Amino acid sequence: MKKYSLLFFLFFGIIASNTAQLNSKKQGRVEVINDLLTQKITIKIGKKVFTNFCYPDSLEKPFLYPIFASNNLAITRGFPLNPRANEPIDHPHHIGLWFNYESVNGLDFWNNSYAIDDDKKKNYGWIRTQKILYAKSGKEAKISYKANWTNQQKDVLLEEITDLHFSYFGNIRVIERITKLIAKEDVSFNDVKDGMLGLRVAHELELPVSVTKKYTNANGIVTQVKANKDSTVTGNYLTSEGKQGDAAWGTRGSWCMLYGKLGEDSVSIVMIDHPLNPGYPTYWHARNYGLFAANPLGQKVFSNGKTELNFTLTKDQSVIFRYKIIIATGNSRLSNLDIGKIACDFSSVK
């Protein structure tokens, strides 16, 4: 009896500790430093870099890169901007945390990168940041920017206005993204698998893969992803519906967590969908090789043809997508109870 009582108190002691941290007020100030010359905004917590918002004209989209957990280790893959030893070099368009889509009026925004041949670039879209609307430090730092989704001739399909919020409490880091897309002409998001909010994680947070696999995108381009056999790979997925590991891919849920070991710590990365988003609850395009993505608009491939969503906007019509990303470190992963509380609070935000 004493043994079970001890285990009971130890278990609920951990839950209580995590919950107390979640309930605590946001601590301290988050600084933002906008470097117009390099087209990069640095977000810092204390003296440590949390992440950078990168919006150079030379790259095909804006993104957050790298992203650090509270233990100062990067949760993002280094390649292609800063390759690290032993990490895979597939999918060069997977950089940090980004937002785009594979088929917008037939243009592929998702797969565009330096690896696309010049004679094929006409089939790909570009997201060009036009203006930083504001960059404010505070207990919740805020960045707002305006961007255009264009073809190679710079004709605008969509105007994007995105707000990024950054905060922290204890060992938990928070990113909130609110993106408004405004159609500058009639726009169709064809139902495809590659979209929409994407994160490419560090090698250690991939899921163990025992065989080399090939993946084909909507343009018929095949990418080979090699098996990862080293012992540093420790990742696992868990969704709000209880799907784990590879079984999380192609399933729906209000949230999905990727967790594993990074250094000496257990790291949890949680993406939370919002009830007002189109296609809620989203499908999780969560690959074992380290692509962690929410795709609410690609349903046919995930449902084996049972459902299909070809989302459209008429000229001047708009749509808003809201997401929250949690990055936590500790002795164990975030509990379902903790995540549920965060998701519930987030869902009440209009």
LUMTI-738835 format. One record per residue (C-alpha): x negated, y, z negated. Coordinates in steps of 0.5 Angstrom, whole numbers, padded with zeros to 4 digits, always signed. Example, Ala and Ser with C-alpha at 12.3 -4.5 7.8 and 13.67 -1.06 7.14 Angstrom:
-0025-0009-0016-0027-0002-0014
end
This chain:
+0000+0000+0000-0006+0005-0002-0009+0003+0005-0003+0005+0009-0002+0011+0005-0009+0014+0006-0008+0012+0013-0002+0016+0013-0005+0022+0010-0011+0022+0014-0007+0022+0021-0002+0027+0019-0008+0031+0016-0011+0032+0023-0004+0034+0026-0003+0039+0021-0010+0042+0022-0009+0042+0029-0002+0045+0028-0004+0050+0024-0009+0052+0029-0004+0053+0034+0000+0057+0029-0005+0062+0028-0006+0069+0031-0010+0070+0037-0017+0071+0034-0021+0077+0036-0022+0081+0042-0023+0078+0049-0027+0083+0054-0027+0084+0061-0033+0087+0065-0031+0088+0073-0037+0088+0077-0035+0091+0084-0041+0090+0087-0041+0083+0086-0034+0082+0086-0033+0079+0080-0030+0080+0073-0033+0077+0067-0028+0074+0061-0032+0074+0055-0030+0071+0048-0035+0074+0043-0042+0074+0047-0040+0068+0051-0037+0067+0058-0031+0064+0058-0030+0065+0066-0031+0069+0072-0025+0071+0076-0029+0071+0083-0026+0075+0089-0032+0075+0094-0030+0077+0102-0035+0072+0104-0031+0066+0101-0024+0063+0103-0020+0065+0096-0021+0068+0090-0022+0063+0084-0024+0062+0076-0031+0059+0076-0034+0057+0072-0029+0056+0066-0033+0054+0059-0030+0051+0053-0031+0053+0046-0037+0049+0046-0040+0053+0051-0040+0047+0056-0037+0048+0063-0030+0044+0064-0031+0045+0072-0035+0042+0077-0042+0046+0079-0041+0044+0087-0041+0047+0092-0044+0054+0088-0048+0051+0083-0049+0044+0084-0051+0040+0078-0055+0033+0077-0050+0027+0078-0044+0030+0080-0040+0029+0087-0041+0033+0093-0034+0032+0096-0029+0037+0098-0033+0043+0098-0026+0047+0098-0025+0045+0091-0028+0051+0087-0026+0052+0079-0019+0054+0078-0015+0056+0084-0008+0057+0087-0006+0056+0095-0003+0051+0099-0004+0046+0105+0001+0048+0110+0004+0055+0110+0007+0057+0117+0002+0051+0120-0004+0054+0117-0008+0050+0112-0010+0055+0106-0012+0049+0101-0018+0045+0105-0021+0052+0108-0029+0052+0107-0035+0053+0110-0035+0046+0112-0030+0047+0117-0033+0048+0124-0032+0055+0128-0028+0052+0133-0023+0049+0128-0022+0055+0124-0016+0058+0127-0012+0052+0124-0014+0055+0117-0011+0061+0113-0015+0066+0108-0013+0069+0102-0017+0076+0102-0017+0080+0095-0015+0087+0097-0015+0091+0090-0016+0090+0083-0010+0093+0080-0012+0093+0073-0017+0089+0068-0016+0090+0061-0020+0088+0055-0016+0086+0048-0013+0080+0044-0010+0078+0050-0014+0080+0056-0011+0082+0063-0013+0082+0070-0008+0084+0076-0010+0083+0083-0007+0084+0090-0009+0079+0095-0006+0078+0102-0005+0071+0105-0008+0071+0113-0009+0068+0119-0016+0069+0122-0014+0075+0126-0012+0078+0119-0005+0078+0120-0001+0078+0113+0004+0072+0112+0004+0073+0105+0003+0079+0100+0000+0076+0093+0001+0080+0086-0002+0075+0081-0003+0077+0073-0008+0073+0069-0008+0073+0062-0014+0070+0057-0013+0069+0050-0016+0064+0044-0015+0062+0037-0020+0057+0034-0023+0052+0039-0017+0053+0044-0018+0057+0050-0012+0060+0054-0011+0062+0061-0004+0064+0064-0002+0065+0071+0004+0069+0074+0004+0069+0081+0009+0073+0086+0009+0071+0093+0012+0076+0098+0014+0074+0105+0011+0079+0110+0015+0075+0115+0019+0069+0115+0015+0063+0112+0015+0056+0111+0011+0052+0106+0012+0045+0109+0012+0039+0105+0005+0036+0104+0001+0033+0098-0005+0039+0098-0003+0044+0093-0002+0049+0089-0005+0050+0083-0012+0046+0083-0018+0045+0078-0024+0041+0080-0027+0038+0073-0034+0037+0071-0036+0030+0073-0036+0027+0065-0028+0029+0065-0027+0025+0072-0023+0018+0071-0028+0012+0072-0027+0009+0079-0030+0003+0081-0029+0003+0088-0031+0008+0094-0024+0011+0097-0022+0015+0103-0017+0020+0103-0014+0024+0109-0011+0031+0109-0006+0033+0113-0011+0035+0119-0013+0028+0119-0020+0029+0116-0022+0024+0112-0026+0025+0106-0030+0019+0102-0031+0019+0095-0036+0015+0092-0035+0010+0086-0037+0013+0079-0041+0008+0075-0045+0012+0070-0043+0012+0063-0042+0019+0062-0035+0019+0066-0030+0019+0060-0023+0022+0063-0016+0020+0062-0009+0023+0064-0003+0023+0060+0004+0027+0062+0010+0029+0058+0013+0023+0061+0008+0018+0058+0004+0016+0065-0003+0015+0064-0009+0014+0068-0008+0013+0075-0001+0012+0074+0000+0020+0073-0001+0021+0080+0005+0023+0084+0009+0023+0078+0013+0029+0075+0013+0032+0068+0013+0039+0065+0006+0038+0063+0000+0034+0064-0007+0033+0060-0014+0031+0062-0018+0029+0056-0025+0026+0055-0032+0027+0052-0036+0033+0054-0042+0034+0050-0041+0031+0043-0033+0034+0043-0027+0031+0045-0024+0036+0051-0017+0037+0052-0015+0041+0059-0007+0042+0059-0003+0044+0065+0004+0047+0063+0009+0048+0068+0015+0053+0067+0022+0051+0068+0023+0057+0073+0018+0055+0078+0021+0052+0084+0021+0044+0084+0021+0044+0077+0018+0039+0074+0012+0039+0078+0009+0033+0081+0002+0032+0079-0003+0031+0084-0008+0028+0079-0014+0025+0082-0019+0020+0078-0025+0023+0082-0023+0030+0078-0018+0034+0082-0013+0036+0077-0007+0040+0081+0000+0041+0080+0004+0041+0087+0012+0043+0086+0013+0044+0094+0010+0037+0096+0015+0032+0094+0016+0027+0100+0009+0024+0099+0009+0023+0092+0016+0020+0092+0015+0015+0098+0020+0019+0102+0026+0019+0097+0026+0027+0096+0023+0032+0101+0022+0040+0100+0021+0044+0105+0021+0051+0102+0022+0057+0106+0022+0065+0104+0025+0070+0109+0022+0076+0111+0021+0081+0104+0024+0075+0100+0019+0073+0094+0018+0067+0089+0014+0067+0082+0010+0061+0080+0008+0061+0072+0003+0056+0069-0001+0056+0063-0007+0052+0062-0010+0050+0055-0017+0048+0054-0018+0045+0047-0024+0042+0043-0025+0038+0037-0026+0031+0034-0020+0028+0038-0015+0030+0044-0009+0035+0043-0003+0031+0040+0003+0031+0044+0007+0034+0038+0002+0040+0039+0003+0040+0047+0010+0040+0046+0010+0046+0042+0006+0050+0047+0010+0048+0052+0017+0050+0049+0014+0057+0047+0012+0058+0054+0019+0055+0057+0022+0061+0053+0018+0066+0057+0022+0069+0062
end
